[in-house]
Amino acid sequence: MGKSLSHLPMHTCKEDGYNGDAGSDNMRNGLVHSESHSEDGRCGDVSQFPYVEFTGRDSVTCPTCQGTGRIPRGQENQLVALIPYSDQRLRPRRTKLYVTASVIVCLLLSGLAVFFLFPRSIDVEYIGVKSVYVTYEQSRRVIYLNITNTLNITNNNYYSVEVANITAQVQFSKTVIGKARLNNITNIGPLDMKQIDYMVPTVIQDEMSYM
């Protein structure tokens, strides 16, 4: 049996080498073109560029999307986005305006609360005697006087107040001859006035006959 031998010409290797050099040059030109294209598109939207998976010995598949270019729905709350410090999203607009407006609104609300809730005086004005009922007991020489008086109570506050009780007395020559206490809760609305009538029973006995 004979042996068959095949010899490759030298120019074939040269052509292969030439083709390899040309391929490397083309690859370099492609990389330069892609780099220039990426530099030109930095000012544009990044979402315009599709996801490209570079396979090879020196390439590593993305562990997050596994080369699909999409984030799984179950991992949306587990991933952290890295944003450059110079990103405009980290510099919100009109920050000073919002802070100033918030401070002004807080001061305005505080001033209104103090103005409406600050306690003011309650004015009590004596109008006079409304009526007098007189009875006389001749055997004991005693005079009974039922004097009905009128008061005006004015509420100067912006909220309602309650009048719990009213105490009145009739005095003559440093001697108290009548005293009354009205236990009746009366509500007076904000900036309102209410008129209250009360009666004071007065007794004039024998020792007061010189009147």
C-alpha positions as CSV (number, residue, x, y, z in Angstrom):
1,M,0.0,0.0,0.0
2,G,1.2,3.5,-0.7
3,K,1.0,6.6,1.4
4,S,-0.6,9.8,0.3
5,L,0.9,13.0,1.4
6,S,-0.6,16.5,0.9
7,H,1.5,19.7,1.0
8,L,-0.1,23.1,1.5
9,P,1.5,26.0,-0.3
10,M,3.2,28.7,1.6
11,H,1.1,31.4,0.1
12,T,-2.0,29.9,1.7
13,C,-0.6,30.6,5.1
14,K,0.3,34.1,4.0
15,E,-3.2,34.6,2.8
16,D,-4.5,33.3,6.0
17,G,-2.3,35.6,7.9
18,Y,-3.2,38.4,5.7
19,N,-6.9,37.7,6.2
20,G,-6.3,37.5,10.0
21,D,-4.6,40.9,9.9
22,A,-7.4,42.3,7.9
23,G,-10.0,40.8,10.2
24,S,-8.3,42.3,13.2
25,D,-8.1,45.7,11.4
26,N,-11.8,45.4,10.6
27,M,-12.5,44.6,14.3
28,R,-10.5,47.5,15.5
29,N,-12.3,49.8,13.0
30,G,-15.6,48.4,14.3
31,L,-14.6,49.1,17.9
32,V,-13.5,52.6,17.1
33,H,-16.7,53.2,15.2
34,S,-18.8,51.8,18.1
35,E,-16.8,53.9,20.6
36,S,-17.3,57.1,18.5
37,H,-21.0,56.2,18.1
38,S,-21.3,55.7,21.9
39,E,-19.5,59.0,22.6
40,D,-21.8,60.8,20.2
41,G,-24.9,59.2,21.8
42,R,-24.0,60.0,25.4
43,C,-26.2,63.1,25.3
44,G,-29.1,61.0,24.1
45,D,-31.3,58.5,25.8
46,V,-29.6,55.3,26.9
47,S,-32.8,53.4,26.3
48,Q,-32.4,53.8,22.5
49,F,-29.5,51.3,22.5
50,P,-30.5,47.7,22.7
51,Y,-28.9,45.2,25.0
52,V,-26.0,43.3,23.4
53,E,-24.5,40.2,24.8
54,F,-20.7,39.9,24.0
55,T,-19.8,36.2,24.0
56,G,-16.2,35.0,24.2
57,R,-13.4,33.9,26.4
58,D,-13.1,37.2,28.2
59,S,-16.8,38.1,28.4
60,V,-19.0,37.4,31.5
61,T,-22.7,36.9,31.3
62,C,-24.8,39.4,33.4
63,P,-25.8,37.5,36.6
64,T,-28.9,39.7,37.0
65,C,-30.7,39.3,33.7
66,Q,-28.8,36.2,32.5
67,G,-28.1,37.7,29.1
68,T,-31.8,38.5,28.4
69,G,-31.6,42.3,29.0
70,R,-34.6,42.2,31.3
71,I,-35.1,42.2,35.0
72,P,-37.2,39.4,36.5
73,R,-40.4,40.7,38.2
74,G,-39.6,38.9,41.5
75,Q,-36.3,40.8,41.9
76,E,-37.7,44.4,41.4
77,N,-37.5,45.1,45.1
78,Q,-34.2,43.4,45.6
79,L,-32.0,45.3,43.1
80,V,-30.2,48.6,43.7
81,A,-29.7,51.1,41.0
82,L,-26.4,53.0,40.8
83,I,-27.0,56.6,39.7
84,P,-24.0,59.0,39.0
85,Y,-23.6,61.9,41.3
86,S,-24.0,64.3,38.4
87,D,-27.4,62.9,37.4
88,Q,-30.0,65.7,37.3
89,R,-32.5,63.4,39.2
90,L,-30.4,63.9,42.3
91,R,-30.8,67.7,41.9
92,P,-34.5,68.5,42.1
93,R,-35.6,71.8,40.8
94,R,-37.2,74.6,42.8
95,T,-36.0,73.2,46.1
96,K,-35.6,76.6,47.7
97,L,-39.0,77.6,46.5
98,Y,-40.7,74.6,48.0
99,V,-38.8,75.0,51.3
100,T,-39.7,78.7,51.5
101,A,-43.4,78.0,50.7
102,S,-43.5,75.3,53.4
103,V,-42.0,77.7,56.0
104,I,-44.5,80.4,55.1
105,V,-47.4,78.1,55.2
106,C,-46.3,76.8,58.7
107,L,-45.9,80.3,60.0
108,L,-49.3,81.3,58.6
109,L,-51.0,78.3,60.2
110,S,-49.3,78.9,63.5
111,G,-50.3,82.6,63.5
112,L,-53.9,81.8,62.7
113,A,-54.0,79.1,65.5
114,V,-52.6,81.6,68.0
115,F,-55.0,84.3,66.9
116,F,-58.1,82.2,67.2
117,L,-57.2,80.1,70.3
118,F,-55.6,82.9,72.4
119,P,-57.9,83.4,75.5
120,R,-59.6,86.7,75.7
121,S,-61.6,88.4,78.4
122,I,-65.3,87.8,79.2
123,D,-67.2,91.0,79.9
124,V,-69.9,91.0,82.6
125,E,-72.1,94.1,82.5
126,Y,-74.7,94.9,85.1
127,I,-77.8,96.3,83.4
128,G,-79.9,97.0,86.5
129,V,-83.0,95.9,88.4
130,K,-85.6,94.2,86.3
131,S,-88.3,93.8,88.9
132,V,-88.9,93.9,92.7
133,Y,-91.5,91.8,94.6
134,V,-92.2,93.1,98.1
135,T,-94.0,91.4,101.0
136,Y,-94.5,92.5,104.5
137,E,-95.1,90.5,107.6
138,Q,-96.6,92.8,110.1
139,S,-96.5,90.5,113.2
140,R,-92.8,90.0,112.9
141,R,-92.1,93.4,111.4
142,V,-90.2,91.8,108.5
143,I,-90.0,93.0,104.9
144,Y,-89.2,90.5,102.1
145,L,-87.8,91.8,98.9
146,N,-87.3,89.6,95.8
147,I,-85.0,91.6,93.6
148,T,-84.5,90.4,90.0
149,N,-81.4,91.8,88.3
150,T,-80.1,91.6,84.7
151,L,-76.6,90.9,83.5
152,N,-75.1,91.0,80.0
153,I,-72.2,88.5,79.5
154,T,-70.2,89.0,76.4
155,N,-67.8,86.3,75.0
156,N,-64.9,87.9,73.2
157,N,-63.3,84.6,72.2
158,Y,-63.5,82.6,69.0
159,Y,-64.7,79.6,70.8
160,S,-67.7,78.8,73.1
161,V,-67.5,79.3,76.9
162,E,-69.7,78.0,79.7
163,V,-71.0,79.9,82.7
164,A,-71.1,77.5,85.6
165,N,-72.6,79.6,88.3
166,I,-73.4,83.2,89.3
167,T,-73.1,84.5,92.9
168,A,-74.7,87.8,94.0
169,Q,-75.4,89.6,97.2
170,V,-77.2,92.7,98.5
171,Q,-75.3,94.8,101.0
172,F,-76.4,97.8,103.1
173,S,-74.0,99.7,105.3
174,K,-71.4,96.9,105.3
175,T,-74.1,94.4,106.2
176,V,-75.2,91.7,103.8
177,I,-78.9,91.5,103.8
178,G,-79.3,89.1,100.8
179,K,-77.4,86.5,98.9
180,A,-78.1,84.2,96.0
181,R,-76.3,81.6,93.9
182,L,-77.5,80.6,90.5
183,N,-76.3,77.1,89.5
184,N,-77.1,76.9,85.8
185,I,-74.7,76.0,83.1
186,T,-75.1,78.4,80.3
187,N,-73.3,78.2,76.9
188,I,-72.2,81.3,75.2
189,G,-71.1,81.0,71.6
190,P,-68.0,82.6,70.0
191,L,-68.3,86.4,69.8
192,D,-71.8,86.2,71.3
193,M,-73.6,87.9,74.1
194,K,-76.3,86.5,76.4
195,Q,-78.5,88.2,78.9
196,I,-79.1,86.4,82.2
197,D,-81.7,87.3,84.9
198,Y,-81.2,86.3,88.5
199,M,-83.1,86.9,91.7
200,V,-81.7,87.8,95.1
201,P,-84.1,87.3,98.1
202,T,-83.5,90.1,100.6
203,V,-84.8,90.3,104.2
204,I,-85.2,93.5,106.2
205,Q,-85.9,92.7,109.8
206,D,-86.6,94.7,113.0
207,E,-83.0,95.7,113.5
208,M,-83.0,97.3,110.0
209,S,-86.1,99.4,110.7
210,Y,-84.2,102.6,110.7
211,M,-84.0,102.4,106.9
